[in-house]
Amino acid sequence: MITVIIFSVVILIHELGHFLLAKKNHIEVLEFSLGMGPRILSTVKGGTRYSWKLLPLGGSCAMAGEDAEDEGPGTFNSASVWGRIAVVAAGPVFNFLLAFVLSVIIVGCIGYDPATVLEVTKDSAAEKAGLEVGDVITEYQGYHIDLGKDLYVYSYLNELQEGDTIHLKVKRDGKEQEISFKPDVNVRYLLGFNRSDENSMTVESLIKGMPLEEAGLEAGDVITKINGVEVLDGKAYEKYIEKHPLSNEPVMITYERDGLEYEAEITPKEYRTPVSGFGYNTYSEKASGLNVLKYGAVEVKYMIRTTILSLKELVTGHLGMNDLSGPVGVADAIGNTYEQSKSEGTLMLWMNMLNMAVLLSANLGVMNLLPLPALDGGRLVFLIIEAIRRKPINRRIEGMVHFAGLMLLMALMVVVMYNDILKIF
């Protein structure tokens, strides 16, 4: 139910933006509806039909002559080009406004998370470069940082590589300082497997190109001994590794498969991980006065930037189709967040739900502004071209482009929905 409410509010606000600007520009709105499919409730007022439809995913603001060449009085095309631009842009803009209002509520209740340095590893390159506890990071690798989660997302999408130089800008005592250093490297030796859980020695999956995979082990095998020492569970394994750290020396692995016992000599593989040498805040601090509005806007900025960064990673191939989520995936995420938040108390439960609404509203705003046919952004491209050349592109051609885009969009939605269902089940 909470998922339906969040979806409905976000979509309703989007369509309300189109509706209000259409009315302001004297465009006749034929139907304003929430949902898709058959009408459940419907009424006509002031020449507009207001409908609530069966399927709660979607909504529409159907304007006279919107998808036709009709330029008669009261039609979409009869409005000035700038009026039409305002009508089309209003949907995403209202989504950003909704995200801002909800973010202000969240910041007012639980605060914001400045990227304050909480710890610096002793004798690390970061400490030697002059980084101190209490410094507030404002820039990382040229990327402006407003919040701790800005730094987290950027670091996650742009993994630190050995030999990189970390460039920071920090605020200390009201003054900005620049700090640069090469990260330290953590060297580990790994066998290359994932366990089904921390207490189990059952191989859930193998890491491609790592020693256990190369030795022929398979998912479902159970590791029972290392160098003849029994490791009956996860605790025994961790204890063994603590006393006998893996190195580049071969070890004998004993494992069971289908009730039979096998042995394999494995040489652990060196795994080098660059480490920044500092930890930073990702928890909320209270805000007051105008800072509530300021950091409400910053929260929306974070959501928009994160969406754009994710799209960039998708286009460049660093993220794949399996990383996309549609309505089914979003609904599942909202449901999981709701269940996990119950134990945190009523306040945190509703703050997390509002945060999901902010994320969804900001995402919808950004996605709709993409310059793709059938989306608001695609329509804006045609309208901006019309404003520049002072005459419209052939409306029939424009309609065909948007229709083709809609078909491709529907096909993408089917694929994404299929992937979402596979992930859940």
N, C-alpha and C positions, 0 to 999 in steps of 0.2 A: 504493500500500500504506500509506504514512504517513497518508494521508487517512482510510482505513478504520480504522486504529488509533486516530486522534484521535477520530473520530466514535464509535467503539465504546466507548472509555473514558468519554467525556463522558456518553453515553446510559446506559451500565452503572451509573455512579455515581448518576445521577438515579433510575433504577429501584431501585437498591440502597437509597436513602433511603426510598422507599415500602415496599420489602420489609421492611427492618429494623423500621420503626415498625409495620407491620402485624403482624409476629410478636410484637412487644412488647405490642400491644393485643389479642392472642389472636384475630386475624382469620386465617382460613384462606386461604393463598395457593395458588391452583390451579396457576398457571404463572408462572415467572420466565424471561423470554426476552430474548435479544439478537438484533435483526434482525427482519425481517418475511418473510412468505411461508412456503413449505414448510420443515419442520424438516430440518436436516442432521444434527445430533446431539441426542439427548434422553435424559434419565434421570429417574427418579422417586426422591425421597428425602424421608422425613418427611412424606409426603402432598403434596409440591410437585413438579411437573414442571419441570425445568431444561432449557431448550432453546436451541440455537444455530440460527438460521434463515438462509435463503438470502440475502436482501437485507440488507446491513449498515446500512441506514438505519432507525433506530427501535429499539424495544424495548418491553417491557411487563411489568407486574406485575399479573397478573389475580387479583383477590380474589373470594372467594365472595360472591354477592349484591351486587356493586358496582354493577351497572346494573339492579337489580331491586328489587321492594318487599319481598323476603324479609328478615325480621328474626330468622331462626332462629339458634341457637348457632353461633358461628364465622363468621357473615357480617359483611360490612362495616357494615351498618346496625345490627347488634347491639352494636357498640362505642359507648362514650359519645361525645357530640358533640365533646368536646375531644380524645378519642382519634382520631376521624376527621379532625379539623382537623390534628392532628399528622401523621397518615399522609399526607394530601394535601400539606401544606406541606413535608414532608421531602424530596421530590424536588428542588425549587428550592433549598432550604437546602443539600442535599448538593452541588449544583452550585457554590454560592458557596464552600463549604468546599474543594472541589477546586480552584477558582480561587485561593483563598488559599494552599493548600499549594504549588501550582505557582508562584505569584507569589513566595513566600518563597524558593524555589529560584532563581528568576531574579534577584531582588534580591541574594541571597547570592553569586551568581556574577558578575553584571555591574553591580549597583548600581541607583541610581534617578536621576531627572533633576529636581533642584530648579529652579524658575523664576528662576534667577539672571540679572541683567542683565549681558550681556557687552559691549555697546557702546551708546553714546548719541551720536547724530549731533551733530556740532559746530554750535553756534548754533541748534539746533532748539528747538521749543517745549518738548520734554521736558527738554532740558538747562537751559533757562531756568527751568523749574518746579522744578528741584532734583533730578531723577533722576540717580543716579550708577551707574557701573559697580560691580558687587559687591552692589548692592541685591537682595534676594530678594523677588519679587512674591508676595504672599499673597492679594490680592484684585484683581479687574479688573472694573470696571463692576458692582460688587456681587456678583460671582460668586467664590466661594472658590476659591483656587488652591493646590493641593498640589504639582503637578508642572508642568514646562514644557509637556507635552503637554495638560494641562488648558487652559492659556491658548491653545494652538494650536487645539484643537477648538472652544472657545468663540468665538474670533475668526473661525474659518472659518464657523461657523454663524450668527454675528451680525456681518455685515460692517460695518466702520466707515464711517460716512457723513460727508460734508463738513458741518461745523457742529456735529458731536457734540463732547461734552466727555469726555475720557478721565479716569476716576477710578481711581486706584491706591492700594493699601495695600502698603507695602514694609517689610521688616525690614532695619535697618542697625545694626550693632554691638549686636544684641540688643534694639533698641527699634523699635517700630512707628511708621511715619510715613505720613501721607496726602498724596498728590500729585495735583493736577488740572491739566489743560491742554487746549487745543483743538489737534488735530493739524494739522501742516503739510499743504499740498496740493501734490502733484506734478502738474504740468500737462504733458501730452503731446498730440501731434497724430498721429492714426492714420488709415490707409487702410481698415483693417477687414477683414483676411484672415488666415487661418492657412495656413502652408506644410506640405507633406507631410513635410518634415524640414528641419533647419537649413541644409543645403547646397543645397536645392532652391528654385526660384522657381515651382514648380507650386502653384497655388491648391488647397488641400485642401478648405477651406470658407470661407464668407463670413459675417461677423458682421452679423446682421439690423439694418437701419437705418443702417448705416455707408456711407461714400461709394462703395466699390467695388461693393457690392451694388446701390446706387441707380443706378450707371452701367451696370449690365447685365452685369458680369462673372459667370462661372459657375465652379463647381468643375471643375478639369481645365485651365483656362486657364493659360498660362505667361507671366508678366511678364518682358519682355526688356529694356525701357528705362524710365528715369525722366528726363523732360526731355531726351531724346535721348542720355543716357548709358547705355551697355550695362551691365546687371546680369546676367551670365551664370549666377551662382550665389549662394548665400546669403552668402558672404564678401564678394562684390562689392556686394551690396545693403546689408549692414551698414556697409561702408566708405563707401558713398555717403551713407547716412543720418547717419553720424558727421560727415562733412564738410559736408553740407547738411541740417541738421535740418529736419524737416517743420514747417510753421507754418500759419497760416490763408491762405497764398498758394496759388493753384491750381498744380497740377503736371500735366504731360502723361504719361500712362501708356501704354506700348506693350505689347501682349500678343498672343500667338499662340493661335489656336483652329482645330483641324482643318487645320493647315498654312497658314492664312491669317493675315495681320497686321492688327491693329486698333489704333486710338488712342482714348483717352478723356481728357478734361480732368477732373481730380478736385480737389476742395477738401477737404484733410484735415480731420477733425473733432476738435475739442478733447475730450480725455478727462482728467478731473480725478480724481485718486486721493488720498484722505486717507492720510497715512503717520504711524505712531505715533512715529517718530524714535528707536526703540530696538530692539535685538536681544536675545534671551534664550536661555538654554540649553535644548537639547532632547537633550543627550547625557548619558550615565550617569556618576555619581560613585559611588565605592565606599561601601558601608554596612557597619556592623559591629555586633555585640552585639544589643541589643534593637531597634535601628533596622532590622534586617533584617525582624523581625516587623512593626514599625510600618509600614514602607514596602511590605511585602507586602500588608498590609490596605489601604493607600492605593492600590496598583495595582488591587485589586479594586474599590474605591470608584470609581476613574477609569473602569473598564470599565462599571460599572453606570450611572454618571451619563451617560456617553457614549451608552449605549443608550437611556436615558430621553430625553436631549436629541434624539437622532435620531428617536425616536418622536414627540416633540412637533413637530419640523419636518415630519414626514410628515403628522400630523393637521392642521397649520396650512397645508399646501400648499406649503411651501418646498422640500420634497423630494417626488418623485413615485414612481409604481410602478416606473419604470426604475431607481430608486436602491435598490430592495429586492433582496436576494439570498436564495435558498433553498439547499438542499443542493448543487445543481449549482454555483451560484456560489461557495459556500464552498469546495467541493472544488477548484474551479479556482484560487481565491485561495491555498489551502494549497499546491497544486502549484506555482504560480508563485513563492511565497515560498521553497519548498524549493529550486527550481532556482536562484533568485537568491542564496540563502544559501550554496550550495556553495563559492563562491569565497572566502567569509569565514572558512573554517575550521570544524572540527568543533564547537567550543564554540558559536560564533554560530549555526551551523545548528540545533543542538538547542535553543538558547535561543529562536530564532525559532519553532521548532515548538511549544515549550512556551507561548510567548506566544499563538500561534494557538489552542492548547487553552484557555488562560485566557479569551481573547476569546469563544470558542464556548461555554464553560461558563457564563460570566457572562451572555451573551446568552440562553442557554437558560433560565437561572434567572429572568431578568427577564421574558422573553416568556411563560413558563408562569405567572407571577403576575399577568398581565393579567386583569382581571375579565371575561373573555369566556367564553361557553358552550363546553364541551368541554375547556377548558384547566384546569389546577389552580386558577388564580385564580378562574375561574367557579364551580368546585365550592366553593371557600372562601367565596364570597359566599353561596351557599345555606346552607352550614354555619354561618356567622356569624349569619345571619338566624335559623336554627333555635336557636342558642345564646341569642339575645336574646329570642325569643318563646317559648322553651322547648317548642316542638313543631315537627316538620318541615313544610316545604312539601309539598304533594301530590307524592309521589315519581314518579307517572306524568307530571305536568306537568314536573317537573324533568328527567326522562329525555328528554321530547320536546324541551325547550329545548337540552339538551346534544347531542342527535342533530342538530338543525337547525344548531347551531353547528359540529358536526363536518363536516357537508356543506359549509357555507360555507368552513370552514378548508381542506378538501380542494380546493375550487374555487380558492381563493386560491393554494394551493400549486402547482396546475397552471399558473396564470397566471404566477406568479413563476418556475417552472421553465422555462416557455416563453421568458420574457424572458432568463433566464440563458443558455439555449442560443443565442439570437440574439446576445447580447453576445459569446459565445465564438467563434461561427462567422461 
